[in-house]
Amino acid sequence: MLFGATPRDAQPWAPLLAIFGETESFKTRYADADESSVLNFFTLDPDNPSSIRNCIRNARANSLSLRHYISSELWLDLNTLYLAAEEWTPELFTSPGVFAFFAVLKDCFYRIAGIRQSTTPRDLAYDFMQLGIMLERAECVARMLDVKYHFLLPRLEDASADRSICCNGRPCCAAPRRSRRIASATATRFESRT
């Protein structure tokens, strides 16, 4: 989403900050939203409460108080990730590299999520966790759509060739009709295949 189109009036990494609602917090500590500062802010920054390192610290602290409730496998994986996160430095983004670092981190998170899903008793606490996960996903999707609209769509004057946009910046009455025609044609094609 960030690099599929050139962002409008923004640095390339600014939309990522906006998606998470961290623009103001970021600006208090960093001058420019470049790759290095944004990666550091979201991954390593001890002053950012939502950095990955701080989230891992908080997850471990919360799990410590729930040690009697969670499985030993979940505790072991979470504690191992915590100990690794405490040794992270900015050099991780150069060697082994950004992609390799986040690929390993993604695998750790998948493993922890799988263990949590498989070993947590299905009770009120589990339902509360699931509710929190779904609410967070919905909020992130809403922010992504908002950022995509405001950062990546062209200006009204740049979109003058698009007849579905009126001079006031809103879709004109032809846009819904066009959408209905496309949806109807797609449904007809799908029905004819089945």
KAPE-V51220 format. One record per residue. PSI is psi in radians with two decimals (NA if undefined). OMEGA is omega in whole degrees, -180 to 180 (* if undefined). Layout:
PSI|OMEGA ; PSI|OMEGA
//
This chain:
-0.68|-175 ; -0.68|-171 ; 0.14|177 ; -0.46|177 ; 2.75|-180 ; 2.14|180 ; 2.59|-178 ; 2.22|176 ; 0.69|-179 ; 2.72|172 ; 2.69|-175 ; -0.46|-178 ; -0.12|-179 ; -0.68|179 ; -0.61|179 ; -0.69|177 ; -0.70|-179 ; -0.63|180 ; -0.71|-178 ; 0.05|178 ; 0.57|-174 ; 0.23|-175 ; -0.84|-178 ; -0.77|179 ; -0.68|179 ; -0.76|-176 ; -0.40|179 ; -0.35|-177 ; -0.33|-176 ; 2.56|-179 ; -0.87|-176 ; 2.57|177 ; 1.19|177 ; 3.08|-175 ; -0.82|-176 ; -0.84|-177 ; -0.67|180 ; -0.74|177 ; -0.74|179 ; -0.76|-179 ; -0.80|-176 ; -0.34|-175 ; -0.87|-168 ; -0.39|-169 ; 2.02|-180 ; -0.33|-180 ; -0.12|177 ; 1.93|-177 ; -0.35|-180 ; 0.27|175 ; 2.72|-178 ; -0.73|180 ; -0.80|-180 ; -0.61|176 ; -0.69|178 ; -0.72|178 ; -0.80|-179 ; -0.69|178 ; -0.72|179 ; -0.74|179 ; -0.73|178 ; -0.68|180 ; -0.54|178 ; -0.70|179 ; -0.30|178 ; 0.40|-174 ; -0.58|179 ; -0.33|-174 ; -0.62|-176 ; 2.82|-179 ; 2.75|178 ; -0.54|178 ; -0.73|179 ; -0.77|179 ; -0.75|-179 ; -0.82|-180 ; -0.72|180 ; -0.73|179 ; -0.66|177 ; -0.75|178 ; -0.69|178 ; -0.81|-180 ; -0.65|177 ; -0.71|-178 ; -0.54|179 ; -0.34|-179 ; 0.03|-180 ; 2.46|175 ; 2.85|178 ; -0.35|179 ; -0.30|178 ; -0.46|-178 ; -0.23|176 ; -0.67|176 ; 1.98|16 ; -0.10|179 ; 2.79|-176 ; -0.87|-176 ; -0.81|-179 ; -0.72|-180 ; -0.86|-177 ; -0.44|175 ; -0.76|177 ; -0.74|180 ; -0.72|178 ; -0.75|178 ; -0.68|177 ; -0.77|-179 ; -0.70|177 ; -0.73|-180 ; -0.79|179 ; -0.74|179 ; -0.70|179 ; -0.75|178 ; -0.77|179 ; -0.79|-179 ; -0.65|-175 ; -0.46|-171 ; -0.14|-179 ; 2.28|177 ; 2.50|-180 ; 1.49|180 ; -2.84|-177 ; -0.66|179 ; -0.72|178 ; -0.79|179 ; -0.69|179 ; -0.71|177 ; -0.80|180 ; -0.71|178 ; -0.77|178 ; -0.73|179 ; -0.81|-179 ; -0.70|178 ; -0.72|179 ; -0.71|178 ; -0.76|-180 ; -0.72|179 ; -0.73|180 ; -0.71|179 ; -0.74|179 ; -0.72|178 ; -0.71|179 ; -0.76|179 ; -0.72|179 ; -0.77|-180 ; -0.73|179 ; -0.72|-180 ; -0.84|-173 ; -0.51|-176 ; -0.61|-168 ; -0.35|178 ; 2.61|180 ; 2.81|174 ; 2.85|180 ; -0.73|-180 ; -0.45|177 ; -0.37|-176 ; 0.45|-176 ; -0.43|179 ; -0.34|180 ; 1.95|-175 ; -0.14|-180 ; -0.05|179 ; 2.19|179 ; 3.12|-177 ; -0.31|180 ; 0.07|175 ; -0.04|179 ; 2.70|177 ; 2.41|-180 ; 3.08|-175 ; -0.29|179 ; -0.45|-177 ; -0.84|179 ; -0.67|179 ; -0.73|179 ; -0.73|179 ; -0.73|179 ; -0.69|179 ; -0.75|180 ; -0.77|180 ; -0.72|180 ; -0.76|180 ; -0.69|179 ; -0.73|179 ; -0.70|180 ; -0.76|178 ; -0.70|-180 ; -0.77|-180 ; -0.63|-179 ; -0.44|178 ; -0.50|-176 ; NA|*
//
